[in-house]
Amino acid sequence: MQKIEPKVTQMDIVCAEIPASPVALVVFGASGDLTKRKLIPALFELYQRELLSENFYVIGCGRRQLSDKQFRKVVTEAIGTEADEFSKKFHFETGGYDEPDFYKRLTNRLEQLNKQYSIDNNVIFYLSVPPALYPVIAEQLGSAGLTCPKDNTQKENVRLIIEKPFGRDLQSAAELNSIITKCFDESQIYRIDHYLGKETVQNIMILRFANAIYEPIWNRDYIDHVQITIAESVGIEHRGGYYDKSGALRDMFQNHMLQMLALVAMEPPSSFEANCIRDEKVKLLKSLRPFEPSDFIRAQYTNGVIDGENVSSYLEEEGVAPDSQTETYIATKILVDNWRWQDVPFYVRTGKRLGAKNTNIAITFKKVPHSMFASFGLDELPSNILVLQIQPQEGISFQFQAKRPGSKMCMGTLDMHFHYSELFDVKMPEAYSRLLLDAMTGDQTLFNRYDSLETAWKLLDPVLADWQNNNSTLYKYPAGAESFAEADKLIESDGRNWRAIANH
Ligand SMILES: NC(=O)c1ccc[n+]([C@@H]2O[C@H](COP(=O)([O-])OP(=O)(O)OC[C@H]3O[C@@H](n4cnc5c(N)ncnc54)[C@H](OP(=O)(O)O)[C@@H]3O)[C@@H](O)[C@H]2O)c1
């Protein structure tokens, strides 16, 4: 297939970015991996883009005895450069999350620093700790009177960001939500799904709803099927303890994949307002045909070779039980029971230790109804495919048939594509900087409302129960594989094929 380089004239550019208001950010779990790898660099990116208020500061919390100075050293390591003006905004408070005294000290520290930074009431609590601690911290914040502003002004000025996972099934998610909503209103809660912060994922809405050409053909009359793929070449990266209790269904499918599906398939929201968009996403999730355990192919990687390197099996990974039945791969076919999508399959797959890293959504259009080129042996022409490329390079491509120069009849597929990084001479913003800035400006659009998580867990509960009882087969695939026989059968039995994962 021939690639066409982008030549795009940028006209009528509308850029809207609201800088953050003065705010205090309290990070629980500030000595952890996420804070160092994602949150601090994302804050630094906002700082460099002048999107943080001058009146901004961070209090990191943890059990470890860290002074402000030691915490600032962590900050410098995380951003990989000396930036005193930035790092001096970081402070540290040591304590146990279940100790009321810790929250008294935190309250005093907030009061003192709010005065110093001239901040009224705006505070964000970020739970970057293991999920078992979410309810503990929320309840303690409630008991300490920290969940609404001191002067009882707008409650929404106090916000809670919660990392994923939000529950591990319907019951645990409901229990967690009921504890958290005793202390915080839904309008104060920001449940993270970092995929929603990625540029191409946000672009799904702009592509669909800011262009007139797509909506008329975005339905069962024109679309043959959709494939959503999250392929990773990495394994579980020292997170065996977490991953072995989670697996691909909880870690990837319940959140990222269903959210992407909702954005691709939902009806047009009436405005770019958080609850309008979230209403449409929930409506879509509620129209998914109930999942049957037999709809899912689940598998685990064995040892193999990736990029010429020998890679050990999942069962040999640190933190994984030697007889673990946890899946590192799933594939399924989803049907949407509504007028727009009846009978259009959405094939969804995700796996670790596959042959390449590639996340994309591929929309395959129906073939032309009649080939007028049959006399040249072209009885059937390839489909047009629109690919929303999410990782590793964010961009969009469109495959179509075109004449090649020379012979009277010479036809082939052309791939018209653009990659954000090639087209725009800027570093791609990190998903976490988008999400942190949105939380600071009080925009909940890219965060999950509880009803969408609840709908997702309701769909998955029967599958999880079946797996818990070891009723379904756990297949094996070698690390470095593109796919394997059972996963192929899922789509081939419908007369279709998976797209190559290394194809981007
Ligand atoms: N890391 C990632 O890439 C990633 C990606 C997506 C989502 N998440 C989610 O983000 C959250 C944080 O992830 P993380 O990888 O940073 O976690 P982590 O490194 O395992 O833990 C964060 C911090 O929590 C504290 N902690 C751990 N166990 C504790 C306990 N039993 N009691 C009190 N404090 C405890 C530790 O700090 P102290 O010992 O100093 O108290 C630790 O540094 C998790 O919910 C995770 O699921 C992480």
PDBQT file of the ligand as one rigid body, heavy atoms in Angstrom, charges set to zero:
ROOT
HETATM    1  N1  LIG A 601       1.646   3.359  38.163  1.00  0.00    +0.000 N 
HETATM    2  C1  LIG A 601       0.904   3.428  37.085  1.00  0.00    +0.000 C 
HETATM    3  O1  LIG A 601       1.393   3.442  35.953  1.00  0.00    +0.000 OA
HETATM    4  C2  LIG A 601      -0.600   3.482  37.199  1.00  0.00    +0.000 A 
HETATM    5  C3  LIG A 601      -1.369   3.505  36.029  1.00  0.00    +0.000 A 
HETATM    6  C4  LIG A 601      -2.747   3.605  36.119  1.00  0.00    +0.000 A 
HETATM    7  C5  LIG A 601      -3.338   3.679  37.369  1.00  0.00    +0.000 A 
HETATM    8  N2  LIG A 601      -2.572   3.632  38.492  1.00  0.00    +0.000 N 
HETATM    9  C6  LIG A 601      -3.246   3.707  39.788  1.00  0.00    +0.000 C 
HETATM   10  O2  LIG A 601      -2.722   4.820  40.502  1.00  0.00    +0.000 OA
HETATM   11  C7  LIG A 601      -2.629   4.538  41.892  1.00  0.00    +0.000 C 
HETATM   12  C8  LIG A 601      -1.200   4.747  42.336  1.00  0.00    +0.000 C 
HETATM   13  O3  LIG A 601      -0.354   3.914  41.589  1.00  0.00    +0.000 OA
HETATM   14  P1  LIG A 601       1.180   3.687  41.957  1.00  0.00    +0.000 P 
HETATM   15  O4  LIG A 601       1.713   2.759  40.932  1.00  0.00    +0.000 OA
HETATM   16  O5  LIG A 601       1.854   4.982  42.175  1.00  0.00    +0.000 OA
HETATM   17  O6  LIG A 601       1.023   2.912  43.330  1.00  0.00    +0.000 OA
HETATM   18  P2  LIG A 601       2.154   2.477  44.349  1.00  0.00    +0.000 P 
HETATM   19  O7  LIG A 601       3.491   2.973  43.900  1.00  0.00    +0.000 OA
HETATM   20  O8  LIG A 601       1.971   1.018  44.593  1.00  0.00    +0.000 OA
HETATM   21  O9  LIG A 601       1.663   3.199  45.666  1.00  0.00    +0.000 OA
HETATM   22  C9  LIG A 601       1.645   4.599  45.824  1.00  0.00    +0.000 C 
HETATM   23  C10 LIG A 601       2.052   4.946  47.238  1.00  0.00    +0.000 C 
HETATM   24  O10 LIG A 601       1.023   4.541  48.118  1.00  0.00    +0.000 OA
HETATM   25  C11 LIG A 601       1.585   4.267  49.404  1.00  0.00    +0.000 C 
HETATM   26  N3  LIG A 601       1.104   2.966  49.880  1.00  0.00    +0.000 N 
HETATM   27  C12 LIG A 601       1.214   1.768  49.282  1.00  0.00    +0.000 A 
HETATM   28  N4  LIG A 601       0.628   0.807  50.032  1.00  0.00    +0.000 NA
HETATM   29  C13 LIG A 601       0.148   1.421  51.116  1.00  0.00    +0.000 A 
HETATM   30  C14 LIG A 601      -0.561   0.985  52.268  1.00  0.00    +0.000 A 
HETATM   31  N5  LIG A 601      -0.915  -0.293  52.423  1.00  0.00    +0.000 N 
HETATM   32  N6  LIG A 601      -0.891   1.897  53.203  1.00  0.00    +0.000 NA
HETATM   33  C15 LIG A 601      -0.569   3.207  53.052  1.00  0.00    +0.000 A 
HETATM   34  N7  LIG A 601       0.102   3.672  51.989  1.00  0.00    +0.000 NA
HETATM   35  C16 LIG A 601       0.458   2.797  51.022  1.00  0.00    +0.000 A 
HETATM   36  C17 LIG A 601       3.089   4.216  49.217  1.00  0.00    +0.000 C 
HETATM   37  O11 LIG A 601       3.645   5.412  49.785  1.00  0.00    +0.000 OA
HETATM   38  P3  LIG A 601       4.269   5.519  51.250  1.00  0.00    +0.000 P 
HETATM   39  O12 LIG A 601       4.891   4.202  51.551  1.00  0.00    +0.000 OA
HETATM   40  O13 LIG A 601       5.214   6.658  51.163  1.00  0.00    +0.000 OA
HETATM   41  O14 LIG A 601       3.107   5.822  52.107  1.00  0.00    +0.000 OA
HETATM   42  C18 LIG A 601       3.293   4.251  47.735  1.00  0.00    +0.000 C 
HETATM   43  O15 LIG A 601       4.439   4.964  47.359  1.00  0.00    +0.000 OA
HETATM   44  C19 LIG A 601      -3.140   3.114  42.047  1.00  0.00    +0.000 C 
HETATM   45  O16 LIG A 601      -4.493   3.129  42.381  1.00  0.00    +0.000 OA
HETATM   46  C20 LIG A 601      -2.982   2.508  40.665  1.00  0.00    +0.000 C 
HETATM   47  O17 LIG A 601      -3.931   1.498  40.432  1.00  0.00    +0.000 OA
HETATM   48  C21 LIG A 601      -1.223   3.549  38.435  1.00  0.00    +0.000 A 
ENDROOT
TORSDOF 0
